[in-house]
Amino acid sequence: MFHIARARLKENGLDVPGSVYFDDVLRHLSQYYNGGERGASHARRAYFVAVEHNDDNRVLAGAGFAEYGNGETSDTAELQKLYAREASQGRGISYALIDAVERAAAADGYTRLYLETEHRLTAALHIYEKLGFTRLDRPPVKAQHSAMDRFYIESLLPEE
């Protein structure tokens, strides 16, 4: 996932400070999402990977979630590190990964899912808006990645 994420960020001009490109967690996703490296063993987080089931079992895409913000936003998870190989686009993989993240985050007790992205990631913006994420003017708490300029949130509660 490290190589996929960095390649996609570079393709979109986001290989800059303030983006995930320089995020140390990107190199150690399994440690982070399993509670190590800046995480805690009780952390409510997970990461999902889509794999091409053929002779080489090539990783196609991935997405995760982790706790967002501080005590004031403890009911909110953040959709994180959603990246897909260009060759895998148009197959619904990102939608399936977001669905897995939504279901797992809700099962972990989160009631909202937040994300931050960048205006040049038009395919991602389309997906988030199509799935019903609501655009925010600014992040609920200071954005972790200062290069991001689009912020979204959605409810994970069942519609009544």
C-alpha positions in Angstrom: 0.0 0.0 0.0 2.9 2.3 0.7 4.0 2.3 -3.0 0.4 2.6 -4.3 -0.3 5.6 -2.0 2.9 7.4 -2.8 2.5 6.8 -6.6 -1.1 8.1 -6.6 -0.2 11.1 -4.5 2.7 12.0 -6.8 0.5 11.6 -9.9 -1.8 14.2 -8.4 0.9 16.7 -7.3 0.5 15.8 -3.7 4.0 14.7 -3.0 4.3 17.8 -0.8 4.8 18.5 2.9 1.4 18.5 4.7 0.1 15.5 2.8 0.1 11.8 3.6 3.1 11.4 1.3 5.4 12.2 4.2 3.3 10.5 6.9 5.4 7.9 8.7 2.3 5.8 9.4 2.1 5.1 5.7 5.3 2.9 5.9 3.8 0.9 8.8 0.1 0.5 8.2 -0.2 -2.9 9.8 1.5 -1.7 13.0 -0.7 1.5 13.2 -4.0 -0.3 12.6 -3.1 -3.1 14.9 -2.5 -0.7 17.8 1.3 -0.2 17.6 3.3 2.8 16.5 1.3 5.8 17.8 -1.6 3.6 18.4 -2.9 1.8 21.5 -3.9 -1.9 21.9 -7.4 -0.7 22.7 -7.7 1.5 19.7 -10.8 1.1 17.5 -9.3 1.1 14.0 -8.9 -1.2 11.1 -7.5 -1.4 7.5 -8.9 -3.3 4.6 -7.1 -4.3 1.4 -8.5 -5.5 -1.9 -6.5 -8.1 -3.6 -6.6 -9.4 -7.2 -7.2 -13.2 -6.7 -5.1 -14.6 -9.5 -1.6 -16.0 -9.9 0.1 -13.0 -8.3 -2.5 -11.9 -5.7 -1.6 -8.3 -6.4 -2.8 -5.6 -4.0 -5.3 -3.3 -5.8 -6.5 -0.9 -3.1 -6.9 -0.2 0.6 -8.7 1.9 3.1 -8.9 2.2 6.8 -10.4 4.0 9.7 -9.2 5.2 13.1 -10.3 7.4 15.9 -10.6 11.1 14.9 -9.8 14.2 17.0 -9.9 14.3 20.7 -12.4 13.5 23.5 -14.9 16.0 22.0 -15.2 13.9 18.9 -14.8 10.4 20.3 -17.9 9.2 18.4 -16.2 10.1 15.1 -13.9 7.8 13.1 -11.8 9.1 10.2 -11.7 7.4 6.8 -8.0 7.1 6.1 -5.6 6.2 3.4 -8.0 5.2 0.6 -5.8 4.5 -2.4 -6.3 2.4 -5.4 -4.0 1.4 -8.3 -5.1 3.3 -11.4 -5.6 0.0 -13.2 -8.2 -1.0 -10.6 -10.4 2.1 -11.1 -13.9 1.7 -12.5 -14.4 -1.7 -10.8 -16.3 -0.5 -7.7 -13.4 -1.4 -5.4 -13.3 2.0 -3.6 -17.0 1.8 -3.0 -16.6 -1.7 -1.5 -13.8 -0.6 0.7 -15.7 2.4 2.0 -18.7 0.2 2.7 -16.4 -2.1 4.7 -15.0 0.8 6.6 -18.4 2.2 7.4 -19.7 -1.1 8.7 -16.6 -1.8 10.8 -16.5 1.7 12.2 -20.2 1.5 13.1 -19.6 -1.9 14.7 -16.8 -0.3 16.8 -19.3 2.2 18.2 -18.6 5.2 16.0 -21.6 7.3 14.9 -19.9 9.5 12.3 -17.2 9.1 9.7 -15.0 12.1 8.8 -12.5 12.5 6.0 -10.1 15.0 4.6 -9.0 15.2 0.9 -7.8 17.6 -1.7 -9.7 19.4 -4.5 -7.5 17.8 -7.3 -8.7 14.3 -6.3 -11.8 14.6 -8.4 -12.6 10.9 -8.6 -12.5 10.7 -4.8 -14.6 13.8 -4.4 -17.2 12.2 -6.8 -17.3 9.0 -4.8 -17.7 10.8 -1.4 -20.5 13.0 -2.7 -22.2 10.1 -4.4 -22.1 8.1 -1.1 -23.8 11.0 0.8 -20.9 12.5 2.6 -21.6 16.2 3.6 -19.0 18.7 2.8 -17.8 20.8 5.7 -16.2 24.3 5.5 -13.5 23.3 7.8 -12.4 20.3 9.8 -14.0 19.8 13.2 -10.6 19.9 14.8 -7.3 21.1 13.2 -6.5 19.0 10.1 -3.7 16.5 10.5 -2.5 17.1 7.0 -2.3 20.8 6.2 -2.3 20.3 2.4 -5.8 19.0 2.5 -8.6 21.5 1.6 -11.8 19.4 1.4 -13.5 18.0 4.5 -16.5 15.7 4.6 -18.6 13.9 7.2 -21.4 11.3 7.2 -23.6 9.7 9.8 -23.1 6.0 10.5 -26.5 5.8 12.3 -29.3 3.9 10.6 -31.7 6.2 8.8 -35.1 6.4 10.5 
